[in-house]
Amino acid sequence: MSEVSSGAVVDPAKYRGKVLAISIAGYAFDGMDIMVFALAAPLLLEAWPTLTLVQIGVIATSMLLGMSFGGYIFGPIADRIGRKRALVICIAFFGVITGFTGFCTDYIQMSVMRFLAGLGLGAEWALGGTILQEFTEPAKRAKASSLMQLGWPIGYGLTVLIGYFLTPIMGWQILYYTGATAVLLAIYIQYAIPESPSWLKMHHDRQKGIAAGTPPAAATGTKDLFKKENFRPYLFVVVICTSMLCTYWAVNTWLPTILARERGMSPKAFSTLLMTLQFVAAGLYFVGGWAGDKFGKRRVMAICAFISAITMYLWLGIQWESDMVFNILAAIAWGFPSIIWAILLAYLVEQFPIHIRAVGVASAFSTGRLIATVIPIAMGAVAQQIGLTVVMAAVSVFYLIAMFGVLMLRDESKHI
């Protein structure tokens, strides 16, 4: 008899440590998979003499498009068949596809494979975060969310190490072959943890004809998001995700160019600054988790979004002669958004009832990602007319939009 059909009672406290470790590991593979192509691109240009920069862009865009659609696919699956099973399928899928990418021989093959891998990759954050929040006690959910975010720099760093030590010996393919180890994580998840207790209760209550917060006859699926009581929070969750992702892609795409062209920083200087900012972000993840649980996720996120907007404008919108002032503003403008990201997942998960939670978070994030894919291109086009510094300073408005979205919602731990 399967776990889903048995009706077995699960004690969340027994598995919280494992679920947290799995969520961090899953997000680490996210970081690895994103970084892999950045490291592989220059090697591919050498290995495939006919490859052009435009084709490199096509490959990168294919992955981003796949990630944008992944949440629409795996979110409903997680609400229908269970969080754990959907997460296993999601991770195993992008692990297998990533491994096979190492056998590609031209950019068309690689574009197709990166699109497919992106479908799984784009849903992992939402699915891993959903099951983590459903295993975590309410008073510690922001902390759990912040710890999960550490997976990204871990995966990012591991990929850099693999690239440094192994690609000179084994070529660009090793970057993708190592990504296939995600399948091992999927196997571990299958046997190491039970299904989400919240989802199991909903599933068994529905089987028995008990309401459990929603009429048993109600269909589980995306259409429930558009019911009156669910659409309003869903709309503002989309606003938050879109705003945060627009700033993320704007900064990560154009900041190195601004530092080099507008500030005149050498590659070594701006690389040092960016690395320092990564450490600042990692440290503030812990601060965000603690603050979100103590003072409330909504309040902390709104305050941090406001400070982020002001400091982003001051940092990049004004030509500071003092390097010290510039670097201090950089730490603030980089750090406060990190606090938002630390607790964002915990806040979003609480906005939806159990039967549409995964599809709500995953599809909202995918919508935001899909819209954000045009930001780097749009910024480049506008920057040609008015300058990149002015455009980047204007990006601070997205933080104010995110603050508006946060303030239109409430801390809704009653849903879990």
N, C-alpha and C positions, 0 to 999 in steps of 0.2 A: 504493500500500500504506500502511495506517495505521501510526502510530507503535506502537500496541499490538501489532499483528500482525507487525511487521517484525523484532522482536527486536533492535533497534539498542541499542548500548551507550551509556549516558549517563554523562558525567563530571559528578558533582554540583558539583565545585569551580567549573566554568565558569558555573553558574547561581545560585550561592548569594546573590549580591547582588540579583539580580532577584527571586528567590523571597522574600527578606526584605522587599524593597520592596512586593511584591504583597501579602504577608501584612499588613503595616502598613496599606496602602491599603484592603484588604478590611475590616479591623477598624475603620478610620476611618469607613467607610460604616455599620458597626454603630452607632458612636457618633452619627453624623448621624441615622440613622433613629430611634433612641431619643429624641433631643433634639427632633426635628421636632414631635412631637405636643405636647410641653410648651410649645413656642412657639406652635403653631397653636391650641391650646385657647382662649385668651382671644379670639383673632381670630374663631374659629368662633362663639363665644357672641354676638359682635356681628353677624356675617354671617348667622347663622341664628337669628332671634328666638325661635323655638319650642324651641330646644335647651336642655336642662336639664343640671344638674350630674350627675345620675344617668346621663344618656345619655353625657356625657363620660366617666364612669367605665366605661360599657359599652364604649366605643371603646378605651380604654386596656387594659381587661381582655382584649378580643379579641386585641390584639396580643400580650400576654403569653401567652395560651393558644396562639396560633400558634407563638410562639417555643419553647414547651414541647414541642410535638410535632414541630418541625422536625428535631431530631436523630434521631428514630426513622425518619424518611423518608430523609434524605440520607446518614446514616451507612452503612446497608447499600448504598446506591447507590455510594458512594465505594469500598467494598471490592470491589464487583462490576465496575464499569466503569472505575475509576481515580480517583485523587485529583484530578487536574487537570480532567478532564471533569466530575466532580461539582461541583467548586468553580465552574467556569464556569456550569453550569446554575443552581446555587444563587444566585450573585451576579446573574446576568442575570434570574432569576425575580423576586427581590425588588426589583431595579431597575425592571423594567417595571411591576410592580404598584404600586410607590411612585409612579411617574410618573402612572399612571392615577388614583391617589387624588386628584390635583388636580382631577379632573372630577366628584367626588362632590357630590351636592346634598342629602343628608340623612344622619343618623347611622347608619341601617341600611346604606346603601351603604358608608359609611366603615368601619363595623365589619367588614363582610365583607372589604373590601380590606386592612384592617390585619391581620386574621387570616391572610389569604393571604400578605401580605408577611412576617409573622412566621414562617411556615414556612421560608422561605429564610433569613431573618435569624437564626433560632435555631440554624442549623447552621454558619454561616460561621466562627465562632471555632474550632470543632473541626476543620473541614476545612482551613482555612487553616493552623492550627497543626500539623496532621498532616503536610501536605506540606512545611512549613517544617522540621520536625524530621527528616524523612526525607532532606532535602537537606543538613542541617547535620552537621558532624563531631561526634562524641560529646563532646569536651572543651569545646565552645562552645554546647551546646544550651540551657542555662539562660540564657545571654546572649541568644541568638536569641529565646527566648520572652519575655524581659523587654523587648526592643526592640519586639516585636510589640505589646505592651500599650500602647505610646505612640500607637498608632492611635486608641484611644478618645478621649483628650483632644484629639487633633488634629481628629477628626470633630466632637466636641462643640463645640470652639471655632469651627470653620468654620460650623457651623449657626447659632451665635449671631451671627456676623458677617453671614451672609445675612439672618437675621431683622432685624438692626439696620438694615442699609442698603437691603434690597430689599423687605421686606414693606410698608413705608409706601407704596411706589410700585406694587407689583404684587399685593399682597394675600397671604393665607395660602397660596394655590395655589403660589407660587414655591418654598416650602419643599419641596413634594413633587416639583415639576418638576425641581429640581436633584438630588433623590435618584435620578432616572432616569439620571443620568450614570454610575451604577454599571455600566450596560450597557457603557460604553466600557472599563471595567476588565476586564470579562469577555472582551471581544474581545481586549484586549491579552494577557491570560493565555493565551488559546487559541493565539496565535501567537508569544509571547515566550519561553515556557518549555516544556520537555518534560515528559512524565509522570514521576512519582516513580520513581527508579531502583529503590528497594526493591520497590515494587508491580510494576514491570515484570519484575523478576527472579522474583518469586513467580508472576506470571501466565504467563511463558514456561516456567518449571520445571513448572508444573502442566500446561501444554499438552503438554509432552514426557513427562509421567508421572513426573517426579522429585519426591521427597517435599518438599524445601524446607521442612522444619520441620513439615509437616502432611501427612497422607495425601492423595494426589491425589483420592481419591474423596470426601473430606470436603466437605460443602456449605459454601459461604461464606454466612454469614448470622447473624442474631441468635441462632439456636439454639446455635451454637458457644460463645456466651458462657456457657452453662449446663453445659458439660462441666466435670468436676471440676477440671481444671488451670487453667481460666479463670474459673470462677465466684467463687472466693475473692477474687482481685484485683479483679474487677468489683464485687463487693459493697462492698469498702472504697473503691473509687473513687467509687461512688455516695454513700457516707457522707461522703467529703471534699467532693464537689461540693455535696451538699445542705446541709451545715453552712456552707460558705463563702457560698453563695447566700442562705441564711437570714439570716446576719449582714449581707450586702450590702443586701438589700431592707429589713431592719429599720432599719438606720442611715440609708440614703438616703431612706426614707419619713418617718421620725419625728424625725430629728435637728434639722431646722430648727424643728419645733414645740417640742422640748425647749429649744432655745436661746432661743426667744422667750418661752415660757410659764414654764419652770422657772428659767431664768437671767435673764430679763428683758432680753434683748439686743434691740436695735433691728434692723430688717431690714438696715440698712447694716452694722451691727456683725457680725451672723452671716454675712452675705454675704461680708464681708471675710475672716472666719475660714475659711469653706468654700473660698474661692478660694485662700487660703494653704495649706490642707491639700491641695489639688489639686497645687500645686507641690511640696509635700513628697513626695507619692505619686510624682510623675513622677521626682524625683531618686532616690528609693529603688528604683525599677524597675532602675536601673543597678546599684545596690548588690546587689540581689537576684540579678541575672544573674551578676555576678562571684562572689558568695559561693556560689551554687549550684554553679557549675562548679569552684570551688576546694575547698570543704569537703563537697560532696555535697548534692544536692537534698533528700533525706530528712531529714538532720540539720538543715539550715537551716530547712526548713518546720516541723519539729516544735518547734524552739526559738522561732521567731517566733509560732507558734500559741499556745504557752504564755504568752509575754510579752503577746500581744494579749489573751488572756483576763484576765490580771491587770490590765493597764492600762485595758481597757474598763470593768471593774468600778470601779476607782478613779476613772476619769474621770467616769462618769455615775452611779455609785451613791452618791457622796458629795457633799454640798453644800459645795463649796469656796468660801470667802470671797475667797481670793486669785485674781485673774484670771490672774496669772502662772503659778501652779501649774496652774490649769485649762487654760491654753493649752499648757503643756509636756506635760501628760498627753494633750491632744488630739493633739498632733503624734506622740507615741509610739503612742497607740492607733490612729491613722489610718495611721501609717507602716509598722508591722510587718505588718499585713495586706497592705499593698501589696507587700511583699517576697514574701509567699506567692503572691499573684496573679501576680507577675512570673515565677515559675518553675513555677507549677502545671501549665501545659500541657505543658512538657517532661517533668515527672514522670509525668503521666497517660499520655502517649503511649507511654512506655517500659514500661508495665505489660502491654501486649497484643501478641501475635504479629501479624505483618503482615496475615494474612487476616481478622482481626476488629478491627483497630486503630481504624479510623474509626468503625465502629458502636459499639465499646466506649466510646470517648471521647464521641462525640456523644450516644448514648443515656443515658449516665450523667449528662452535663451537663443533658440535657433532663429527666431524672427529678428531679434536684435543683431545677431551675427550676420544674417543675410543683408540687413540694411547697412550695417557697418562696413561691409565689403566695398562699398562705393566711396567711403570716406578718403582713403589714400589717393584715389584717382581724382576725386573732386577737389581735394586740398591742393594737389599738384597743379590742376588747371587754374584755380583761383590765385594761387601763389604767383603764377607767372604775371598776373596783372597787378597785384598789390603787395607782394612780398610774403615770404613764408613765415616770418616772425609775426606779422599781423594776423595771419590766418590761424597760427597755432594759439595765439592769445585768445582769439575768438572761440576756440574749442572749449575754453573754460565755461562757456554758456551751457554746455552739455551737463556739467556738474550741477548747475542750478535746476536744470530740467529733471535730473535724477533726484534732487532734493524734493522737488515738487511731487514726484511720483511716490517717494517714501512717505511724505507727510499726508498723502491721500489714503494711505493704508494704516493698519494697526498691527500691533503685536498680537498674533492670533494663535497662541500656543494651545488654545482649547481644541483646535482641529486635530492635534496629534495625541 
